[in-house]
Amino acid sequence: MRAIVVSAYGDSSVLEYADRPDPVPGPGQVLIEVAATGVNFIDVYHREGRYPLPLPLIPGSEAAGTVTAVGPDVTDVVPGDRVASASAIGAYATKALIPADRVVRLPDGLSPDLAAAVLLQGLTAHYLTHSTYAVRTGDDVLVHAAAGGMGLLLVQMAKLRGARVIGTVSSPEKEKLARQAGADEVIGYEGFPEAVKEITGSGVHVVYDGVGAATFEGSLASLRPRGMMALYGAASGPVPPFDPQRLNAGGSLFLTRPTLGHYTATREELLSRADDVLGWVASGALKVRVSERYPLAEARRAHDDLEGRRTTGKLLLVP
């Protein structure tokens, strides 16, 4: 098979396109022929060593395709099934192994491209809006990077739950996309806490922040008393240590740093969230914007575009 291999942590130049032996599914695993792979910031963190994995590694966890072989004890899926997963092992490849209990079947009519474009971020947006802070009708919600792949999904899911959504963006083009997704108000990053307070009067009930260091202080300042900040990523860098007493001074605020694994810990929870997300996409209730499709060999360019914030929507690698 062909794959992207990282032999040393670093910038995008460490992504090497290479031949690798075909993987063989062991107990509890399935092998898929990859049709599309989602590109996510977690892949960048693995490449950099911010979240270190053993080297050499094939990055990527989000993929969709067709099952070609299963391990000896796997009965839930069979060769020929169309599946997707956000827990693939080495998804930047033409073939990938997936733990059988992390596979979800695709609804009829849903393309592998859309499944690979939505599953990881869709599951994340689902747990953030349905569980971490369960959005209610009439809530005020702030979504950072509202025109990105995650932001567009968060905006739509918060609107499905009846919120008023404020989105931050960095350009007029991105403002248009955020509004098309349903954002009620769209603002720039400069002075956004003051703009939020002007719009809401007292601040938002929840901030969904995947930007990290660059927006952290402003996000806290945008909350109403007893509001929650859900810090789910660090695209601009990690947040420095801070004094928890500031949560008291800000109005008995809540701060959480959730991760997808803890919200899909059981197969039942994974399937419940995936059924919602993939079902909404298949029915048209949830729109997925694929910004760019890159050949697998051009993974470096995909990472550069993602990190350079030159994209709107989701990036895919296509073998």
Backbone bond lengths (Angstrom), bond angles and torsions (degrees), N, CA, C in turn:
res aa  C-N    CA-C-N  psi(-1)  N-CA   C-N-CA  omega(-1)  CA-C   N-CA-C  phi
1 M - - - 1.456 - - 1.519 109.17 -
2 R 1.336 116.60 166.72 1.451 123.26 173.19 1.527 108.90 -106.16
3 A 1.328 114.83 144.11 1.456 118.83 -175.40 1.521 109.95 -153.78
4 I 1.344 115.11 161.91 1.454 122.46 170.61 1.524 107.59 -95.94
5 V 1.332 116.42 125.31 1.460 121.67 -173.95 1.524 109.92 -119.68
6 V 1.337 116.45 136.53 1.462 123.54 174.11 1.528 107.35 -111.66
7 S 1.328 116.52 117.50 1.466 121.28 179.74 1.527 112.41 -102.62
8 A 1.341 117.14 -16.85 1.463 122.31 176.95 1.525 107.74 -149.27
9 Y 1.322 117.34 142.58 1.463 120.78 179.99 1.526 109.75 -66.55
10 G 1.344 115.64 147.00 1.451 118.36 177.78 1.510 112.57 165.42
11 D 1.343 115.99 -159.27 1.457 121.03 -179.58 1.528 109.55 -77.59
12 S 1.322 116.92 -171.58 1.461 120.13 -172.77 1.524 113.45 -62.86
13 S 1.336 117.17 -17.31 1.467 119.79 -179.03 1.525 112.33 -66.37
14 V 1.335 117.97 -14.75 1.476 119.54 179.92 1.524 111.95 -81.85
15 L 1.329 118.15 -5.37 1.464 121.53 178.83 1.526 108.80 -80.30
16 E 1.307 116.79 111.27 1.460 122.26 -176.40 1.527 110.32 -113.81
17 Y 1.327 115.78 133.34 1.467 123.06 177.89 1.527 107.41 -88.18
18 A 1.334 116.80 121.26 1.461 119.30 -170.59 1.518 111.59 -149.78
19 D 1.335 114.68 164.77 1.463 121.47 171.22 1.518 109.51 -83.64
20 R 1.326 115.83 141.37 1.449 121.72 175.80 1.522 109.20 -140.78
21 P 1.331 117.85 152.98 1.465 119.54 177.67 1.525 111.02 -61.34
22 D 1.321 116.14 146.91 1.465 119.65 176.17 1.527 109.44 -64.11
23 P 1.334 118.38 131.44 1.469 119.69 176.71 1.520 110.95 -71.17
24 V 1.318 115.77 155.01 1.466 122.92 179.23 1.528 107.84 -121.87
25 P 1.330 118.10 125.35 1.468 118.89 -178.25 1.529 112.12 -67.82
26 G 1.314 115.04 132.08 1.452 121.49 174.29 1.518 110.25 -99.03
27 P 1.318 117.86 -168.44 1.469 120.70 177.87 1.524 111.25 -54.50
28 G 1.336 115.82 132.52 1.462 120.51 177.04 1.510 114.63 74.87
29 Q 1.335 118.29 15.74 1.456 120.72 -178.51 1.526 111.40 -125.84
30 V 1.341 114.14 154.71 1.460 120.67 170.92 1.524 108.06 -125.54
31 L 1.330 115.98 151.87 1.453 122.14 175.82 1.515 108.52 -110.22
32 I 1.345 116.28 132.68 1.462 119.69 177.97 1.522 110.56 -120.53
33 E 1.326 114.46 148.97 1.454 122.27 165.61 1.524 105.74 -84.53
34 V 1.317 116.37 114.82 1.460 120.93 -171.13 1.529 110.30 -75.28
35 A 1.328 115.82 127.71 1.468 121.57 174.48 1.520 111.46 -97.01
36 A 1.333 117.07 -32.43 1.467 121.67 179.55 1.519 108.70 -159.64
37 T 1.328 115.14 145.55 1.464 122.21 179.81 1.517 108.91 -124.73
38 G 1.329 117.41 131.43 1.456 121.28 176.27 1.518 111.56 -80.93
39 V 1.333 116.07 139.31 1.463 122.51 176.82 1.523 107.78 -101.12
40 N 1.336 116.81 126.39 1.456 121.65 -174.29 1.530 110.33 -135.49
41 F 1.331 115.86 159.37 1.465 119.27 179.33 1.517 112.36 -62.60
42 I 1.328 118.37 -26.90 1.457 119.58 177.23 1.522 110.44 -61.07
43 D 1.354 117.10 -30.51 1.465 120.74 177.17 1.526 110.54 -65.64
44 V 1.335 115.79 -38.25 1.466 120.55 176.69 1.527 109.95 -63.96
45 Y 1.333 116.49 -44.39 1.464 120.03 -179.61 1.530 110.91 -61.82
46 H 1.339 117.12 -39.46 1.465 119.85 176.71 1.527 110.68 -66.21
47 R 1.325 117.28 -41.73 1.466 121.02 179.41 1.519 111.65 -62.57
48 E 1.329 116.43 -39.81 1.466 121.09 -178.89 1.519 112.62 -75.62
49 G 1.341 117.44 -20.74 1.449 120.81 -172.84 1.504 113.39 87.42
50 R 1.355 116.56 6.04 1.471 119.51 176.62 1.528 109.44 -62.16
51 Y 1.328 116.63 -40.53 1.459 122.79 169.08 1.530 105.40 -114.58
52 P 1.323 118.27 87.79 1.463 120.13 -168.17 1.528 113.39 -69.87
53 L 1.325 114.65 140.49 1.449 123.91 171.60 1.523 107.68 -125.57
54 P 1.325 118.04 156.49 1.468 119.63 -179.91 1.533 111.40 -59.18
55 L 1.323 115.61 140.04 1.461 122.81 178.04 1.522 110.14 -100.64
56 P 1.341 117.43 152.17 1.463 127.07 -7.31 1.528 110.75 -71.35
57 L 1.324 116.52 154.66 1.450 120.08 -179.00 1.519 110.58 -134.60
58 I 1.306 114.67 151.33 1.463 122.56 169.19 1.523 105.71 -102.65
59 P 1.345 118.86 114.17 1.467 119.95 -175.92 1.529 111.40 -68.79
60 G 1.324 113.39 175.73 1.456 120.65 171.19 1.507 113.71 98.64
61 S 1.321 115.23 134.61 1.466 121.12 178.45 1.525 112.75 -128.13
62 E 1.338 118.42 -12.58 1.468 122.06 -173.81 1.521 109.55 -110.05
63 A 1.319 116.21 118.86 1.463 119.73 -177.82 1.515 110.35 -152.50
64 A 1.323 114.79 157.37 1.455 122.30 173.54 1.516 108.42 -136.10
65 G 1.326 115.20 149.04 1.455 119.12 179.93 1.510 110.73 174.20
66 T 1.324 115.42 -154.18 1.454 122.05 -175.35 1.523 110.13 -118.26
67 V 1.318 116.69 133.44 1.465 121.52 177.83 1.523 109.30 -66.40
68 T 1.342 115.57 129.23 1.470 120.18 177.61 1.521 112.56 -112.72
69 A 1.330 117.94 -20.87 1.468 121.39 178.73 1.523 108.41 -160.33
70 V 1.324 116.37 154.78 1.466 121.52 179.15 1.519 109.25 -132.93
71 G 1.326 115.59 155.16 1.452 121.15 175.92 1.515 111.42 -68.12
72 P 1.328 116.28 166.11 1.464 119.84 -172.12 1.518 115.41 -63.38
73 D 1.331 118.35 -23.59 1.470 120.36 -176.57 1.522 112.84 -106.21
74 V 1.339 118.28 10.63 1.467 121.48 -175.81 1.523 109.70 -91.40
75 T 1.342 115.47 125.74 1.473 120.45 -179.41 1.514 113.00 -124.93
76 D 1.350 118.19 -14.40 1.469 120.37 -174.94 1.522 112.91 -73.83
77 V 1.326 117.49 -28.92 1.464 121.41 178.27 1.518 108.62 -130.13
78 V 1.334 115.30 156.99 1.466 121.08 -178.42 1.528 108.62 -133.90
79 P 1.328 117.20 158.85 1.463 119.09 175.85 1.529 111.34 -52.72
80 G 1.328 114.60 136.68 1.456 121.43 -176.91 1.508 114.00 101.98
81 D 1.338 117.79 -18.35 1.468 120.32 177.46 1.527 110.44 -67.18
82 R 1.335 116.14 139.86 1.464 121.77 172.68 1.522 108.04 -90.02
83 V 1.332 116.33 122.76 1.458 119.93 -172.47 1.525 110.50 -137.84
84 A 1.327 114.02 168.52 1.464 121.61 172.59 1.515 107.92 -144.43
85 S 1.331 115.58 162.03 1.455 120.71 177.20 1.514 109.98 -158.38
86 A 1.316 115.59 150.33 1.460 121.85 170.19 1.517 110.19 -102.76
87 S 1.331 117.49 12.52 1.472 122.42 -178.15 1.518 111.70 -129.27
88 A 1.332 116.52 29.19 1.463 119.70 177.48 1.526 110.18 -65.96
89 I 1.309 116.00 151.90 1.461 121.93 178.12 1.520 107.41 -101.46
90 G 1.346 116.65 107.05 1.451 119.75 179.72 1.509 113.54 73.43
91 A 1.339 116.92 57.48 1.467 121.01 -174.46 1.524 113.63 -75.93
92 Y 1.339 118.94 -14.32 1.466 120.70 176.05 1.531 108.55 -79.63
93 A 1.316 116.38 66.89 1.461 121.62 -174.42 1.518 109.16 -162.58
94 T 1.319 115.11 167.97 1.466 119.32 176.91 1.517 111.73 -79.59
95 K 1.338 117.34 -19.14 1.462 122.32 175.70 1.518 108.41 -137.70
96 A 1.329 116.80 145.69 1.465 119.32 -177.35 1.520 110.69 -146.92
97 L 1.318 115.08 144.96 1.457 121.58 172.87 1.523 109.59 -88.07
98 I 1.334 115.63 147.39 1.461 121.33 177.41 1.525 108.15 -139.49
99 P 1.326 118.49 135.25 1.464 119.37 171.00 1.530 109.57 -59.08
100 A 1.314 116.65 131.28 1.467 120.28 -173.17 1.523 112.49 -59.83
101 D 1.328 117.71 -32.10 1.465 119.17 -178.55 1.522 112.66 -80.65
102 R 1.346 117.46 0.12 1.461 122.31 177.32 1.522 112.30 -108.76
103 V 1.337 116.84 7.04 1.462 122.11 -179.72 1.519 109.78 -91.72
104 V 1.331 116.59 141.09 1.464 121.03 172.08 1.523 108.10 -125.96
105 R 1.316 116.37 140.80 1.462 120.68 177.72 1.529 110.10 -77.77
106 L 1.321 115.62 149.52 1.454 120.15 178.97 1.525 110.26 -87.04
107 P 1.331 117.16 137.81 1.467 119.47 173.61 1.525 110.48 -62.16
108 D 1.317 115.82 152.11 1.465 119.93 176.19 1.522 109.63 -56.80
109 G 1.312 116.01 135.66 1.454 120.81 176.53 1.513 115.07 87.89
110 L 1.342 118.24 -8.00 1.465 120.38 178.99 1.527 108.61 -92.22
111 S 1.325 116.57 124.46 1.458 120.63 -176.61 1.522 111.00 -75.49
112 P 1.346 117.26 152.19 1.467 119.47 174.84 1.526 112.58 -59.18
113 D 1.334 117.93 -34.52 1.464 120.44 177.43 1.524 111.39 -56.63
114 L 1.328 116.27 -49.63 1.462 119.40 -178.28 1.523 111.11 -67.52
115 A 1.336 117.19 -37.37 1.463 119.82 178.71 1.520 110.92 -63.06
116 A 1.340 116.89 -45.08 1.459 120.18 178.83 1.517 111.88 -68.46
117 A 1.315 116.69 -26.23 1.463 120.85 -179.35 1.521 112.74 -78.92
118 V 1.328 117.39 -21.92 1.462 118.56 -170.58 1.523 114.75 -116.40
119 L 1.331 119.26 -22.21 1.466 117.60 -164.17 1.519 112.97 -63.89
120 L 1.323 118.54 -55.35 1.462 119.00 -175.55 1.523 111.33 -64.01
121 Q 1.316 116.27 -49.61 1.464 118.99 -179.30 1.520 111.29 -70.11
122 G 1.331 117.25 -33.93 1.457 119.99 178.02 1.508 112.20 -65.97
123 L 1.333 117.49 -43.33 1.465 120.61 175.67 1.520 110.94 -62.08
124 T 1.346 115.91 -39.44 1.467 119.91 178.71 1.527 111.04 -64.87
125 A 1.326 116.94 -48.02 1.465 119.92 178.28 1.521 110.77 -61.25
126 H 1.325 117.07 -35.08 1.464 120.88 -179.76 1.527 110.76 -64.88
127 Y 1.338 117.37 -50.60 1.465 117.31 -177.63 1.524 111.39 -67.71
128 L 1.347 117.13 -34.06 1.462 119.04 179.63 1.523 111.77 -64.25
129 T 1.338 117.49 -43.63 1.466 121.27 -174.48 1.524 113.28 -88.64
130 H 1.340 116.94 -18.45 1.462 120.46 -176.75 1.524 113.51 -107.54
131 S 1.341 117.32 -20.07 1.470 119.46 -173.54 1.525 113.26 -131.46
132 T 1.343 118.36 -55.47 1.470 119.83 -178.33 1.526 110.09 -56.39
133 Y 1.314 116.39 -54.81 1.463 122.47 165.20 1.518 105.64 -131.34
134 A 1.316 116.32 107.93 1.465 121.04 -177.87 1.525 108.83 -76.22
135 V 1.316 115.88 102.82 1.461 121.31 -176.25 1.518 110.57 -62.78
136 R 1.325 115.51 137.60 1.463 122.42 179.66 1.525 110.25 -117.94
137 T 1.317 115.33 159.20 1.459 120.98 177.39 1.524 110.22 -55.44
138 G 1.323 116.38 128.86 1.456 121.06 178.51 1.513 114.96 92.37
139 D 1.333 118.45 -7.21 1.456 120.40 177.88 1.529 110.79 -67.70
140 D 1.333 115.11 149.17 1.459 121.68 169.64 1.523 108.48 -98.04
141 V 1.339 115.50 127.42 1.467 122.07 -173.93 1.522 108.85 -126.98
142 L 1.338 116.33 134.40 1.463 122.06 174.33 1.518 108.82 -108.47
143 V 1.324 115.95 125.38 1.458 122.67 178.67 1.521 108.50 -117.72
144 H 1.330 116.69 117.36 1.451 120.27 175.93 1.529 110.53 -81.32
145 A 1.342 115.48 154.32 1.470 121.87 -178.68 1.521 109.47 50.56
146 A 1.328 115.29 52.88 1.462 121.41 -169.82 1.514 113.98 -68.39
147 A 1.339 118.17 -12.84 1.462 120.65 178.67 1.517 112.73 -102.94
148 G 1.335 117.49 2.41 1.454 121.11 175.64 1.519 110.95 -79.71
149 G 1.321 116.03 176.15 1.455 119.57 -179.19 1.517 112.19 -57.18
150 M 1.338 117.46 -48.75 1.460 121.19 178.23 1.515 111.31 -67.78
151 G 1.336 115.97 -44.60 1.460 119.78 -176.00 1.505 112.91 -59.65
152 L 1.324 117.90 -42.96 1.469 120.76 179.88 1.520 111.43 -62.29
153 L 1.327 117.04 -37.60 1.465 120.05 178.69 1.531 110.98 -71.69
154 L 1.329 116.91 -41.27 1.471 119.86 178.01 1.526 111.60 -61.90
155 V 1.324 116.05 -42.88 1.466 119.58 178.29 1.532 109.88 -58.10
156 Q 1.322 116.85 -49.01 1.465 120.21 -176.67 1.530 111.92 -64.78
157 M 1.340 116.81 -42.93 1.466 118.45 -178.17 1.516 111.63 -69.30
158 A 1.329 117.40 -37.50 1.465 119.35 176.59 1.525 110.58 -64.52
159 K 1.328 117.52 -37.59 1.463 120.68 177.06 1.531 110.97 -67.64
160 L 1.343 117.75 -38.60 1.460 120.48 177.22 1.528 111.15 -59.49
161 R 1.329 116.31 -28.22 1.468 121.11 -179.53 1.525 112.47 -93.81
162 G 1.337 118.14 4.39 1.459 121.09 171.30 1.501 116.70 93.40
163 A 1.342 118.20 17.44 1.465 120.45 -177.47 1.518 111.98 -84.74
164 R 1.335 114.94 161.98 1.462 121.83 162.02 1.522 105.84 -94.02
165 V 1.332 116.79 123.69 1.457 121.20 -171.98 1.525 111.16 -111.28
166 I 1.325 114.60 128.91 1.455 122.62 172.32 1.527 107.04 -108.74
167 G 1.324 117.09 128.79 1.453 120.79 179.90 1.505 111.70 -118.04
168 T 1.337 117.06 143.62 1.460 120.98 172.26 1.528 108.87 -102.32
169 V 1.330 115.36 141.38 1.468 121.93 179.45 1.525 108.24 -143.95
170 S 1.338 115.59 170.50 1.462 120.39 -176.22 1.525 114.27 -115.36
171 S 1.348 117.95 3.69 1.466 119.01 -178.75 1.523 109.88 -159.43
172 P 1.337 117.53 159.38 1.469 120.79 176.83 1.520 112.68 -60.43
173 E 1.334 117.74 -36.22 1.465 120.26 177.59 1.526 110.69 -61.47
174 K 1.328 115.43 -42.43 1.460 118.90 -179.83 1.528 111.74 -70.96
175 E 1.331 116.82 -32.06 1.469 119.50 174.82 1.523 110.47 -59.76
176 K 1.311 116.90 -42.66 1.464 120.91 -179.81 1.528 110.95 -61.09
177 L 1.326 116.83 -43.16 1.463 120.70 -179.64 1.524 111.19 -65.49
178 A 1.334 116.71 -42.38 1.457 120.06 179.76 1.526 111.18 -62.96
179 R 1.317 117.10 -39.93 1.461 120.42 178.25 1.528 110.66 -67.51
180 Q 1.325 117.51 -39.22 1.456 120.37 177.66 1.526 111.23 -61.74
181 A 1.341 116.63 -31.50 1.462 120.69 178.42 1.520 112.50 -75.66
182 G 1.342 116.85 -14.04 1.458 120.18 176.54 1.514 115.64 119.85
183 A 1.331 118.46 0.58 1.460 119.93 179.57 1.526 110.40 -59.58
184 D 1.331 116.17 132.65 1.467 121.38 -178.64 1.524 111.33 -78.40
185 E 1.325 116.72 -37.56 1.458 122.56 178.93 1.523 107.55 -134.00
186 V 1.322 116.79 139.08 1.465 121.60 178.48 1.520 108.06 -128.86
187 I 1.340 116.09 127.98 1.458 121.84 -174.95 1.531 109.58 -132.14
188 G 1.344 115.74 163.51 1.451 120.78 174.50 1.518 110.66 -83.97
189 Y 1.340 115.41 175.88 1.464 119.75 -178.17 1.528 112.70 -79.85
190 E 1.320 117.10 -30.90 1.457 118.95 -178.18 1.523 110.03 -68.52
191 G 1.324 115.44 122.65 1.459 120.57 179.49 1.512 114.45 67.06
192 F 1.339 117.89 26.22 1.477 118.22 -174.88 1.533 113.79 -65.97
193 P 1.353 121.31 -31.61 1.472 117.75 177.97 1.524 112.37 -61.28
194 E 1.318 116.43 -40.71 1.463 119.71 179.16 1.529 110.79 -66.59
195 A 1.329 116.58 -39.89 1.462 119.40 178.01 1.520 111.25 -63.86
196 V 1.326 116.44 -40.09 1.464 120.59 178.47 1.525 110.80 -62.71
197 K 1.324 116.67 -44.64 1.462 119.89 -179.86 1.530 111.02 -65.60
198 E 1.333 116.10 -34.60 1.470 119.37 178.07 1.532 110.32 -66.69
199 I 1.308 117.28 -39.18 1.469 121.37 -179.14 1.525 111.23 -70.99
200 T 1.327 116.55 -42.85 1.473 120.42 -170.23 1.517 113.89 -98.89
201 G 1.302 117.14 -23.90 1.459 120.36 -175.31 1.512 112.79 91.36
202 S 1.323 118.07 -49.26 1.467 120.55 -175.41 1.515 114.16 -125.82
203 G 1.330 117.72 -0.20 1.452 120.27 -178.28 1.514 111.99 106.98
204 V 1.308 115.76 172.37 1.463 120.62 -176.57 1.526 111.16 -92.64
205 H 1.336 114.77 159.05 1.460 119.95 176.42 1.522 111.82 -73.80
206 V 1.341 116.54 -32.74 1.462 120.09 -177.49 1.527 109.28 -151.08
207 V 1.330 115.43 144.30 1.461 123.00 170.52 1.520 107.42 -115.45
208 Y 1.323 116.54 128.14 1.460 121.52 172.02 1.528 106.74 -102.14
209 D 1.337 115.51 109.07 1.462 121.75 -169.72 1.528 110.06 -122.25
210 G 1.331 115.54 110.09 1.452 121.12 174.09 1.510 112.27 -107.31
211 V 1.338 116.73 6.15 1.464 121.22 -177.31 1.526 110.82 -85.09
212 G 1.334 116.53 -43.53 1.455 119.92 175.42 1.502 114.36 92.65
213 A 1.330 117.57 -124.72 1.463 122.76 -168.51 1.523 113.09 -54.44
214 A 1.330 118.05 -41.81 1.467 121.06 -172.98 1.520 113.00 -70.09
215 T 1.315 118.71 -24.77 1.463 121.36 -175.53 1.530 113.53 -116.08
216 F 1.313 117.99 -5.74 1.463 121.06 -170.89 1.521 112.88 -56.37
217 E 1.321 116.83 -51.19 1.472 119.92 -177.83 1.516 110.64 -61.46
218 G 1.325 117.21 -45.16 1.454 120.41 179.86 1.511 112.63 -66.18
219 S 1.308 116.96 -32.91 1.462 120.06 178.46 1.517 110.80 -64.28
220 L 1.336 116.81 -45.37 1.463 119.48 176.90 1.524 110.94 -59.80
221 A 1.325 116.23 -40.78 1.463 120.99 -178.20 1.526 112.34 -71.09
222 S 1.328 118.00 -14.20 1.465 121.90 -178.91 1.521 113.17 -88.95
223 L 1.341 117.12 -7.68 1.464 120.76 -175.35 1.518 112.25 -84.70
224 R 1.313 115.57 146.32 1.455 121.33 169.27 1.528 108.46 -79.32
225 P 1.341 119.23 165.58 1.461 119.67 175.36 1.527 111.51 -52.76
226 R 1.312 115.84 135.29 1.470 125.30 -178.78 1.533 112.11 67.24
227 G 1.338 116.34 18.92 1.453 119.81 174.66 1.522 111.38 -76.98
228 M 1.324 115.33 166.15 1.462 121.04 -177.40 1.517 111.45 -119.41
229 M 1.318 115.85 136.14 1.450 122.35 170.37 1.523 108.29 -106.45
230 A 1.335 115.70 117.84 1.461 121.52 176.37 1.519 107.41 -101.61
231 L 1.318 116.25 101.43 1.467 123.09 -178.17 1.530 107.28 -92.77
232 Y 1.328 116.43 99.18 1.462 119.36 -171.61 1.527 113.14 -105.82
233 G 1.349 117.81 2.11 1.457 120.22 -179.84 1.509 110.92 -166.14
234 A 1.343 115.28 179.64 1.459 120.90 -176.52 1.522 109.89 -148.53
235 A 1.331 116.00 57.19 1.458 120.42 -176.16 1.524 112.25 -60.85
236 S 1.337 117.60 -29.85 1.464 121.15 -179.64 1.522 112.45 -96.89
237 G 1.313 117.47 2.72 1.454 122.15 -177.79 1.511 111.49 120.78
238 P 1.328 117.20 160.12 1.465 120.88 -178.16 1.524 112.41 -70.06
239 V 1.314 115.54 152.08 1.465 121.84 178.37 1.529 109.01 -78.80
240 P 1.333 118.54 130.53 1.467 120.37 177.36 1.533 110.68 -64.84
241 P 1.328 117.33 159.34 1.473 120.19 175.17 1.529 110.67 -56.96
242 F 1.332 115.37 147.63 1.463 118.54 179.25 1.524 108.99 -145.15
243 D 1.324 115.50 163.83 1.462 122.99 -176.40 1.531 109.44 -81.74
244 P 1.327 119.32 118.71 1.468 120.53 179.38 1.525 113.97 -59.23
245 Q 1.327 117.89 -19.70 1.459 120.38 177.08 1.521 111.58 -58.12
246 R 1.339 116.98 -23.87 1.460 120.03 179.46 1.525 111.44 -65.37
247 L 1.311 117.91 -26.05 1.472 120.14 176.30 1.519 110.09 -66.45
248 N 1.318 116.44 -36.84 1.466 121.12 175.80 1.521 110.08 -64.27
249 A 1.352 115.37 -50.07 1.467 119.59 -177.22 1.519 112.00 -63.33
250 G 1.324 117.47 -29.63 1.460 120.87 -179.44 1.512 114.30 -78.97
251 G 1.330 117.49 -8.06 1.463 120.76 178.20 1.515 113.14 119.37
252 S 1.349 116.79 42.86 1.476 121.43 -178.26 1.527 110.61 53.16
253 L 1.321 115.63 52.42 1.455 121.80 -175.47 1.528 111.34 -77.74
254 F 1.320 114.87 160.08 1.454 122.18 174.89 1.527 108.69 -111.88
255 L 1.335 116.15 139.40 1.462 122.24 175.66 1.516 108.40 -132.11
256 T 1.325 116.30 128.26 1.462 120.34 177.60 1.517 109.92 -134.64
257 R 1.330 115.22 148.06 1.468 121.48 176.63 1.540 107.47 -122.11
258 P 1.345 116.57 82.44 1.460 120.59 -174.00 1.526 112.40 -83.41
259 T 1.307 115.41 166.44 1.456 121.22 175.27 1.525 109.21 -144.62
260 L 1.312 115.62 150.92 1.467 121.43 -171.61 1.523 112.91 -59.08
261 G 1.323 117.04 -39.11 1.460 119.66 -176.19 1.514 113.89 -56.92
262 H 1.333 116.71 -34.62 1.459 119.99 -179.08 1.531 112.54 -77.08
263 Y 1.331 117.17 -14.14 1.460 121.45 179.91 1.526 112.37 -107.23
264 T 1.330 116.51 3.03 1.469 121.38 171.42 1.523 108.34 -134.48
265 A 1.330 115.38 38.79 1.466 120.82 -171.93 1.525 112.38 -66.00
266 T 1.318 116.84 -31.64 1.456 120.35 178.07 1.528 109.40 -108.68
267 R 1.331 115.95 156.74 1.467 118.99 177.77 1.523 110.47 -63.35
268 E 1.312 117.17 -35.65 1.464 120.43 179.85 1.523 110.90 -61.41
269 E 1.334 117.46 -43.19 1.463 120.31 179.81 1.529 110.43 -68.57
270 L 1.334 117.07 -41.01 1.464 120.48 176.79 1.519 110.75 -57.58
271 L 1.336 117.11 -49.85 1.461 120.67 -176.95 1.523 111.52 -65.49
272 S 1.333 116.86 -37.57 1.461 119.84 179.33 1.528 110.99 -62.16
273 R 1.328 116.89 -46.94 1.465 119.96 179.68 1.528 110.56 -68.34
274 A 1.345 117.06 -43.42 1.468 120.14 -178.60 1.520 111.18 -64.31
275 D 1.333 117.37 -38.64 1.463 120.11 178.05 1.528 110.53 -59.87
276 D 1.328 116.32 -43.20 1.473 119.79 176.98 1.524 110.63 -60.96
277 V 1.330 116.44 -54.30 1.465 120.94 -172.22 1.525 111.24 -63.94
278 L 1.332 117.20 -52.15 1.464 120.05 -177.55 1.525 110.95 -68.19
279 G 1.328 116.82 -33.75 1.458 119.94 176.71 1.513 112.39 -65.24
280 W 1.338 116.50 -40.80 1.471 119.96 178.09 1.525 110.87 -64.95
281 V 1.333 116.71 -39.59 1.462 119.12 179.10 1.526 110.39 -67.01
282 A 1.333 116.88 -44.18 1.462 120.63 -179.19 1.526 111.76 -62.04
283 S 1.353 116.56 -34.50 1.466 120.52 -178.06 1.526 112.81 -85.06
284 G 1.324 117.44 -12.84 1.454 121.22 -177.03 1.512 114.16 91.11
285 A 1.341 117.80 -0.04 1.467 120.21 179.50 1.524 111.83 -70.60
286 L 1.324 116.70 -26.42 1.461 122.11 178.64 1.526 107.97 -121.57
287 K 1.321 116.16 121.88 1.457 121.67 -178.01 1.528 109.78 -94.19
288 V 1.316 115.94 136.88 1.464 121.66 178.84 1.518 108.47 -116.44
289 R 1.308 116.43 125.57 1.462 121.31 178.74 1.521 109.13 -102.14
290 V 1.320 116.63 114.59 1.459 121.98 172.83 1.520 107.22 -91.67
291 S 1.324 115.73 112.66 1.462 120.87 -175.90 1.515 111.57 -75.36
292 E 1.336 117.01 -48.55 1.460 121.32 -176.66 1.518 109.78 -147.25
293 R 1.328 114.71 147.21 1.464 122.32 169.93 1.522 107.83 -116.61
294 Y 1.324 116.57 123.84 1.458 121.71 -178.46 1.531 108.99 -114.68
295 P 1.321 117.78 142.25 1.464 118.46 167.76 1.530 109.73 -58.21
296 L 1.309 116.66 146.97 1.464 120.56 -179.55 1.523 111.57 -51.39
297 A 1.307 116.90 -38.92 1.471 120.98 -178.14 1.521 112.77 -62.92
298 E 1.344 118.07 -17.06 1.460 121.55 -177.30 1.531 112.11 -103.61
299 A 1.323 116.59 33.40 1.472 120.79 179.11 1.525 111.87 -59.89
300 R 1.334 117.60 -33.18 1.473 119.34 178.10 1.525 110.61 -58.61
301 R 1.305 116.19 -45.49 1.468 120.06 -178.91 1.521 110.44 -63.67
302 A 1.315 116.76 -39.34 1.464 120.01 178.13 1.521 110.87 -61.24
303 H 1.337 117.49 -44.41 1.464 120.18 179.13 1.522 111.10 -65.10
304 D 1.335 116.91 -41.69 1.464 119.46 179.20 1.524 111.25 -61.82
305 D 1.324 116.99 -41.71 1.463 120.37 179.82 1.525 110.81 -67.07
306 L 1.340 116.82 -40.06 1.460 120.28 179.93 1.529 110.57 -64.53
307 E 1.326 116.32 -49.37 1.465 120.24 -177.76 1.519 112.07 -68.67
308 G 1.334 116.78 -29.11 1.456 120.59 179.57 1.511 113.71 -82.79
309 R 1.333 117.04 2.86 1.465 122.98 178.51 1.525 110.94 55.85
310 R 1.347 114.50 38.46 1.449 120.01 179.49 1.533 111.91 -96.74
311 T 1.321 116.67 12.43 1.458 119.80 -173.09 1.528 110.88 -124.37
312 T 1.312 114.70 157.07 1.461 122.78 171.33 1.517 106.70 -130.87
313 G 1.296 118.14 123.94 1.458 119.45 -176.43 1.515 110.82 91.80
314 K 1.338 115.40 -159.50 1.456 122.74 -169.39 1.521 111.83 -98.35
315 L 1.341 115.82 146.26 1.454 122.57 174.52 1.527 109.33 -106.30
316 L 1.331 116.13 138.12 1.453 122.00 178.55 1.523 110.75 -123.35
317 L 1.315 116.38 145.31 1.453 123.10 165.93 1.526 107.83 -102.92
318 V 1.321 116.33 132.40 1.457 121.12 -177.36 1.526 108.73 -121.21
319 P 1.339 118.34 117.34 1.475 121.08 -179.64 1.539 111.34 -59.58
